[in-house]
Amino acid sequence: MTTRILDRMSHDRLSHDRLSNERRTTGRTSLAVVLAAIGFSGTLACGTDDDKGDEADTAVFAATPGGPTANGLSMPAAQDWGVVGAAALATTGEVRVVVGNDTAVKAARSGQTNPWPEGTALADLVWDAQQSPADATTVGPGAFKAMAFMTKDSTKYAADGGWAYGLWRGPDLTPTAEGFDRACVDCHTSSVKDQDYVFTQPGDLPDLVAVNGAVAGANGVEFPEKILDWRVIGVADVVGGMPNPTIRVIVGNPTAVTAARSGQTNPWPDGSKISHYVWAAGENPKIANAVVPGAFGAFTLMQRSSASYAADGNWAYGRWLTKSLTGLAEGVDRDCVACHTDNVANRDMVFSEMAEFPAMMMPGATVAR
C-alpha cells in the first residue's frame, strides 16, 4: 500500500482537519523540515552518525569495489536479508533500513537482543533522504549512500566488545580506509555498552501465531503468508499517518523485488505484491533527532493483476491493523482505489518511491570477497 492510503482510509474515524491538527501537535521534528534547513549536509558513520570527527572514515584505500574492508570484513549479501528496523536521521539527512542475517532476524523478532546471539550480522542500507514527488507529507530514499555493517564474534573480537565493523560507500560500494573501524569501536563501546554495543532498536512485528491466523479483508484480499520474509524495496518517513506520523519499510514479494531493483515499475509486472511495514514514529534515546519504529501499526498491501483488477487500475488493496491484524473493513478498499487512480495513475497507481540499489547488490551479482 502507499504512503497516503492510511489517511484516506481513516475518513470513517477522523476528519482531515483533525488529522492535520494532531500532526502539528505531536511535538516531533519532521525530517522533511530539517532537510530543508540543512541541505542534506552531514557525514556517515557506521551504526549512526557517530564518527566524532575522526578523519580516518573519510579516506578510501586502494581496494576493489565491493571487496573486503581494510580490517578484512567481506561485504555482506544484505540484499537477501530480512528486515530488522529502520531510521530517519535528521542530523545527516538520511533514511535507512536495518537488515540482518537469519540469526539477527530471529533474535530481533523474539526480543533476544541484549545480548545479541553469536553470529549476528546487521547491515544498515543508507540513502540520502529526499522529499517524495508524489506525496508532500513523505520523505523517501534518494541516492544510495552506503552500507554499514557489524558482525558479532565474542571470541575473535573480544577486545572490541565482541563486534567488528565495516562500511562500503556509494554506488560502487567502495570499502573504507584502514582505521575507520576504530571510530566505530570507540563510539559503540562508549555509547551503547548497555545494549550489547548496538544502536539499532528492532521494529516490533506481529508473531507467527498472528500472521498464520490473519484472515482476508472484507474485499476478499488474502493476507500474504510469506510477508515477514519479503525483502526491502524502499523506506518512508511519513509526517502524516493514522492519525500520527509513521516510519515504514517497503517490501515486496520476489516478483516485486526484481522489478523494483531493476527499475521495471511503470508498469509493474503482474503478480507484484508490495507491502509497507508501518510503525508509529518512535525515538531512540541513544541517537539525537532520529525517527525509528515505535508501536507496530499495520501491514498494507497492493497486489497487481491486470486480469482480475482491470476496472480498478489493475491493483487490489489490503490492510491489517495492529498486532492483532484486523483486516480491511468493507468498502474501505474503494477509497484506496479512488486515491490511487486520482493521484498516481501516471505511476501505475503506486505512491511509494522505490530505493535504488548498487548493481553489486542485485540478485545474482558477483563481488570480490
C-alpha positions, 0 to 999 in steps of 0.5 A, a space after each residue: 500500500 502507499 504512503 497516503 492510503 492510511 489517511 484516506 482510509 481513516 475518513 470513517 474515524 477522523 476528519 482531515 482537519 483533525 488529522 492535520 491538527 494532531 500532526 502539528 501537535 505531536 511535538 516531533 521534528 519532521 525530517 522533511 523540515 530539517 532537510 530543508 534547513 540543512 541541505 542534506 549536509 552531514 557525514 556517515 558513520 557506521 551504526 549512526 552518525 557517530 564518527 566524532 570527527 575522526 578523519 580516518 572514515 573519510 579516506 578510501 584505500 586502494 581496494 576493489 569495489 565491493 571487496 573486503 574492508 581494510 580490517 578484512 570484513 567481506 561485504 555482506 549479501 544484505 540484499 537477501 536479508 530480512 528486515 530488522 528496523 529502520 531510521 530517519 536521521 535528521 542530523 545527516 539527512 538520511 533514511 535507512 533500513 536495518 537488515 540482518 542475517 537469519 540469526 539477527 532476524 530471529 533474535 530481533 523478532 523474539 526480543 533476544 537482543 541484549 545480548 545479541 546471539 553469536 553470529 549476528 550480522 546487521 547491515 544498515 542500507 543508507 540513502 540520502 533522504 529526499 522529499 517524495 514527488 508524489 506525496 508532500 507529507 513523505 520523505 523517501 530514499 534518494 541516492 544510495 549512500 552506503 552500507 554499514 555493517 557489524 558482525 558479532 564474534 565474542 571470541 575473535 573480537 573480544 577486545 572490541 566488545 565482541 563486534 567488528 565493523 565495516 562500511 562500503 560507500 556509494 554506488 560502487 560500494 567502495 570499502 573504507 580506509 584502514 582505521 575507520 573501524 576504530 571510530 566505530 569501536 570507540 563510539 559503540 563501546 562508549 555509547 551503547 555498552 548497555 545494549 550489547 554495543 548496538 544502536 539499532 532498536 528492532 521494529 516490533 512485528 506481529 508473531 507467527 501465531 498472528 500472521 498464520 491466523 490473519 484472515 482476508 479483508 472484507 474485499 476478499 484480499 488474502 493476507 500474504 503468508 510469506 510477508 515477514 520474509 519479503 525483502 526491502 524495496 524502499 523506506 518512508 518517513 511519513 509526517 502524516 499517518 493514522 492519525 500520527 506520523 509513521 516510519 515504514 519499510 517497503 517490501 515486496 514479494 520476489 516478483 516485486 523485488 526484481 522489478 523494483 531493483 531493476 527499475 521495471 515499475 511503470 508498469 509493474 509486472 503482474 503478480 507484484 505484491 508490495 507491502 509497507 511495514 508501518 510503525 508509529 514514529 518512535 525515538 531512540 534515546 541513544 541517537 539525537 533527532 532520529 525517527 525509528 519504529 515505535 508501536 507496530 501499526 499495520 501491514 498494507 498491501 497492493 497486489 497487481 493483476 491486470 486480469 482480475 483488477 482491470 476496472 480498478 487500475 489493475 491493483 487490489 488493496 489490503 490492510 491489517 491493523 495492529 498486532 492483532 491484524 484486523 483486516 480491511 473493513 468493507 468498502 474501505 478498499 474503494 477509497 484506496 482505489 479512488 486515491 490511487 487512480 486520482 493521484 498516481 495513475 501516471 505511476 501505475 497507481 503506486 505512491 511509494 518511491 522505490 530505493 535504488 540499489 548498487 548493481 553489486 547488490 542485485 540478485 545474482 551479482 558477483 563481488 570480490 570477497 
